Amino acid sequence: MHPLIELRGVGRHYRLGAIDVPALDDVSLKIQAGEFVAVIGQSGSGKSTLMNVLGCLDNPTVGQFLIDGQDASQLGPDELAGLRRERFGFIFQRYHLLPHMDARGNAALPAVYAGASGSARRERAEALLTRLGLGERMHHKPNELSGGQQQRVSIARSLMNGGQIILADEPTGALDSQSGTEMLALLRELNERGHTIILVTHDAHVAGHARRIIELKDGKVLKDSGTPADHRLPGPLAGETAALARGSWWGRQQMQWREALQSAVQSLKGNRLRTALSMLGISIGIAAVVSILALTSAARGSIEKDVGSFLSGRIPVFRGNPNLPPGTHAQAFRPSEIEAIRALPGVKAVTVDRETQLTARHGSRDAMVSVLGAEKQTLAARKLKLVEGRYLNAMDYAGSTQVAVIDEKARKSLFKPGESPLGRTLLVAPQGMPADGAGAGAGAAAVPIGVALPLTIVGVVAPDTGGAVNFGSWLGQVLMPHTTFGRKLDVRADSDQFNVLLDFTVPPEEVRKQLTYRLKALHGIEDFDSWNADEEFRKFQQITGAMALLFAGVGAISLLVGGVGVMNIMLVSVSERTREIGIRMAVGARQGDVRLQFLVEAVVLCCLGGLVGVFLSWLGAQGINAAQQSLKVEVSWAALGVAFAVSSFVGLVFGTLPARRAAALSPVDALARE
């Protein structure tokens, strides 16, 4: 039968610059299951290094270290963690308890990494603490316990997963004489129950309680009393020190995530100011990104709504073409040609644009205005709405009446504040009209130069404030019936521009091709031009989308700065919590467990910062909406989801380096740091 522990020519060397320092030199020994062994020696003799090798906290430089015949010196970090978790229990001189956990939590810690269920962990921890006389102190934290009580908690922790082999490093060194005596009595009791005890001490009196003494000097075994002749191999451990049943893979994953989350919360609560400052960087970054996205989304929605309603379903056609040969005269569009276009498949209607700039006068006020020959669809096309009076009706079109609707710009230019324009007469004519409007005649075929055309104002329109873009003229607008416009201002039957309205039964591009073919056949030459408004609108959307991404990228710079701050804080946290990392590794935490713990902490920190950032964005949106009415800014649930996703991503990216650094620490080096 293999001995429980066997060392074959084990050496452990350290490099101090160019100097090789042997801490252990050609150590060979065997320890049987159930022995009570004391390793004694002065400071620097190598006894602590030997304990670290025996406890799988450190790997030998040379030689073999076997446990039950398995060569542990060839195992990787996670396999060594498995041995520590399943076979070993550690009792340290300085207790090495986690300060944010109570006695029960510290005792149960090894079972977390074994994947035991929560109820099994609690029952085992409570049973062990009660047996060790701490039944009434199990909910107290380490700073509320005496040194002897803390050492009892560490004993309970060493027995949590069974503790077949218990390594005690100077267990009485920090205790008073009475507590030290009680500690040695507990170790003897545990040995009698079948546990293998390896006690490391420099005190010969303490070593005298063991049945076997190994003396070290300068890294070599000076004396070894050997296994007692009457030693008997123990039976299986039973009772509350029996090996704890392993949980399922899924149960272990749940325990690991829960432990990582609880540890993250405790760590963040323990450093509130630093946590708040770290969150501030993430909050500013998330608030900047979410606010910019909300603003650009609101602006894009408003602009695209207006532009889309203006452009969608239209194909504007213009007289002239920049590709015409020099000297070629572009023909105007005749009514018969427009009727031919109306007959094309997919054409809903054709509207003719008639507009000219004239001087308008009311009383002593005059202004340049844009006079339009308006149709039924003009208000919608120009994004105007009626605010006072009425719009042009069928009788106005049929009778070519001299009535008009003006917009707010024309009203401000031609009327006093508060003065109603309804029913008033407006005179329009080319530059140089007589002040008294002499020579105006309603029955004339067209308005001669210098003669004013009187129009009775029947309504007032204003830009539709539902959007951010208005499609009116820079000048004030006067809308008159297109029939009146044709009789009084422009008697030409031909037109220079018209708009084709689509019914979408035929693809717009196909309608445009047919339109071009028909007009080219009628004119004999392509002396006109057109464009697909829907296609132009899609290009416009691409431009606004690119601008939104650009603005979001600018905001993301602050998020990047916040992420670097989180990484810096997490690196500091790893440095400050090195001993905690060593404790967790000693009780069986794998490298992946340590990485998960610090990654979760970084993600939690960033997500909290993201939540604050979203709240700040929401407050900003409410302030913007309260200050103005033209643009409604909203922080949507989608933005909240994106913020958390981005926060988590930032936590993962900038938490990876600290987490990897924490997981790469050697357990023995981590435990040695304060």
Number of C-alpha atoms within 10 A of each C-alpha: 6 14 14 18 18 22 22 15 16 23 24 22 15 12 9 8 6 6 8 10 12 17 20 27 21 16 19 16 16 15 20 20 22 23 25 27 26 28 26 24 23 14 12 13 20 25 30 19 21 24 19 18 22 23 24 25 22 20 26 23 15 16 19 20 25 20 18 15 13 15 14 20 21 14 14 11 20 16 15 24 26 20 17 24 25 23 20 26 29 26 23 22 18 17 22 21 25 18 13 15 17 20 31 27 23 23 28 27 24 28 30 25 26 26 22 23 18 13 9 16 24 17 13 24 28 23 18 25 24 15 13 15 13 22 16 10 17 21 14 15 19 23 12 14 17 11 18 20 21 22 27 26 33 26 27 32 29 29 31 28 33 26 28 25 27 25 25 22 22 19 26 25 16 16 20 11 11 10 17 18 13 15 19 18 13 15 23 17 12 20 21 15 17 22 26 25 25 27 27 26 24 18 16 13 9 20 22 12 17 20 16 19 23 20 21 22 19 17 23 20 21 12 12 15 11 14 17 11 6 6 12 13 11 16 11 12 15 11 10 18 23 16 18 20 14 17 18 13 12 10 16 19 16 15 21 22 15 14 18 21 20 15 18 21 15 14 16 18 13 12 11 11 11 13 18 16 16 23 26 20 24 32 30 24 26 35 28 25 27 27 26 22 21 23 21 20 19 18 21 18 19 19 18 21 17 20 21 19 15 19 20 18 19 22 24 20 21 18 17 19 15 9 10 14 9 7 6 11 11 16 16 18 22 14 13 11 15 20 12 14 20 18 12 15 16 19 23 16 17 19 18 21 17 19 18 13 18 19 18 28 25 18 13 9 11 18 16 19 23 21 25 21 22 25 21 15 9 15 19 13 14 15 22 19 16 17 15 15 14 15 22 19 11 11 10 18 18 12 11 18 18 20 22 29 27 26 22 15 18 22 19 13 19 21 17 11 9 7 10 13 22 17 13 13 19 22 22 29 25 19 15 11 21 13 13 13 17 12 14 19 16 14 9 11 13 18 22 16 11 17 22 28 26 22 21 18 23 19 21 25 25 18 21 19 14 15 19 19 17 18 15 17 11 9 16 22 24 29 26 27 27 24 21 23 23 17 17 20 23 20 14 9 11 16 18 17 19 19 18 24 20 20 15 13 11 13 11 22 15 12 22 20 10 15 22 18 12 16 19 14 11 14 15 9 13 19 21 23 15 19 14 18 20 18 14 14 18 13 12 15 18 12 12 19 15 12 14 20 15 13 17 19 15 14 21 20 14 20 25 17 15 26 27 20 19 27 24 17 19 25 19 12 16 20 17 13 17 21 22 19 24 26 23 23 31 25 27 29 27 21 20 14 22 24 22 22 24 30 27 24 26 30 24 20 24 33 25 20 29 31 20 19 27 27 17 19 25 20 14 17 19 15 12 16 15 10 10 9 11 13 18 20 22 20 22 13 9 9 18 18 12 15 25 21 14 18 28 23 17 24 26 21 16 24 29 19 18 24 27 17 15 25 25 14 18 17 23 21 13 20 21 10 13 10
